[in-house]
Amino acid sequence: MKDRKYLIIVDMQKDFIDGALGTKEAEAIVPAAAAYIRACREAGYTVIATLDTHGENYMETAEGRKLPVPHCIRGTEGWALNPVIREAAGDCLLLEKPTFGSVRLPEIIAGELEAGDSLTIDMIGLCTDICVVSNTLLLKARFPEAEIRVKTDCCAGVTPEKHRAALETMASCQIDLIP
């Protein structure tokens, strides 16, 4: 029986920070997120970073038709993790995902658990109201007894209002919010 701790870094990629879909709020969280990543690594957390990943045909996809801004195209500069985040994350698992939430993320964690293990999952990243909330709720659905927490100052939404609304939604779903 072990205490398993995971830090999930959601889509801290150039295109969401200072690229095609970047915001000043996303840029502002980078130092706090990097510090939190370092602290979690020092505390023995397993770190997984998701990468929003699209192909050259993005504009022909369902998402591309509703959000017609090419972003996170595999192999481009915008697809890469922010360099400060990448350095802080070290040798973490990089998990590509073609849409908002990754069904593989809970499977990866479940594959490492043994009977009786306790589980803590901390979430940080972008965008609070799209990919952070999607992945957090997928993890809560798969691990209803886990302690799942969102580090609120290490997340940013499409707008500050949507960030707050997503945090409220996650709190309603019994996700712990930590400042």
Secondary structure, 3 states (H helix, E strand, C coil): CCEEEEEEEECCEHHHHCCCCCCHHHHHHHHHHHHHHHHHHHCCCEEEEEEECECCCHHHCHHHHHCCCCCCECCCHHHCECHHHHHHHCCCEEEEECCCCCCHHHHHHHHHCCCCCEEEEEEEEECHHHHHHHHHHHHHHHCCCCEEEEEEEEEECCCHHHHHHHHHHHHHCCCEEEC
